[in-house]
């Protein structure tokens, strides 16, 4: 990510393609400029990036309205949800064109504490305009009641936008123990220790914000997963998966 050259980037792409060719690789954490204010490229561009690298699929996890969203807050709720889902929907269209699976999720935030939510859909968002009034505890409990799989994203990251460390081991389903956008590897090591202490499932993600940075995370499955529900099931089982970027924490 830092201080790269074209030659080193080409080498990294070659190594990554070789690794993902051994299974079915999925990105678990990524953003599009359609919905995330901090993202630099549109959905179709990031789809093309992952397809070129040999990935089997991606999960779009744009920042929700309580995070770094690109969606204006003054709009009606239905309009906001429609605009929010455009990143995923545009990625889905491009994914079908090039042969890349695209799943839907989002990144919920509470003053910098963030969770990747899988397993819910656009209709759930349309039906719950009150979600922004919930505390993080309410969000985790009520979304899980409706079938959500919540992953605590980069739980030990330190940044100006993160007010304090908040941990919810009884209310989450998994921990993102590798986030290749974390500049400090110790944050990943601490996340792994936390997950092990509380016997939580683990994930790896690149936290992709553009189509130029080479992904450093993701999950390599032994078998193809065709739906987000299948992905959740395999992550829950903690079997037959390899976390891309594991060398960051010497697994």
C-alpha positions, 0 to 999 in steps of 0.5 A: 500500500505504501511506497509501492512501485510498478514492479513491486505491484506487478509482483504482488498481483502475480502472487495474489493470483497464484494464491486465489487460484488454489480456491474460491476467493471472496472480498469481505469488506469494500466500498464504492463511490456511489454510496461511500464518501471516502471511496474513489471508484465506482462499483463497476471499476472495483468489480473489474479489479477483483475479476482481473485478480481471479477472485470468485466474488465480493461483498459490497459493504458501503458505509451506512448513513451513520458512517462516512456516507455519500448519501445526503441526510435531508432526503426521504428515507426511501430515497436514501435507501435507494441511493445507498443500494446503487453501489451494490446494484451496479456491482451486481450488474457488472458482476453478471457481465464479467462472471463475478459473484456480488453479495450485499452488506453494509458497514454500520457505525457508531462514533467510529465503532463499525460492524459489517452486516451480512444477511439482510437486504434492501427491504429490511432497510426500507422497513426500518427507518428507525434504525438510526435511533438505535444504540449499538446494542439495540442494533446488534440485537435487533438485526441479529433477530432478523437474521443478520450476521454482524462482524466487528470490523477492525475493532482495535483500529486507532484513528481520530474518527474513533472516539473510544474502544468499544467491544461487544463479544456477546453481541457479534458473530465474528471479528475482522482479525485482518484488515489490510488497510490497517497501518499498524499490524498490532491492531490485527494481532489484538483482534485475533487475540480478542476473537480467540478469547471469546471463541468468535469466528474470524474474517479477513478483509481489504477495506477496499476504497479504490480500484488501484490498491491491490487487495491484501485481505479476503477469504479463500474458500475450498468450495464455491459459495453461491449466496451470502447465506452459504458464505455466512454458514462456512464462516460460522463453521470455521472450517475449510477457509483460509484468511488472505493476509494471514502473514500479517499476523504470522498465522 
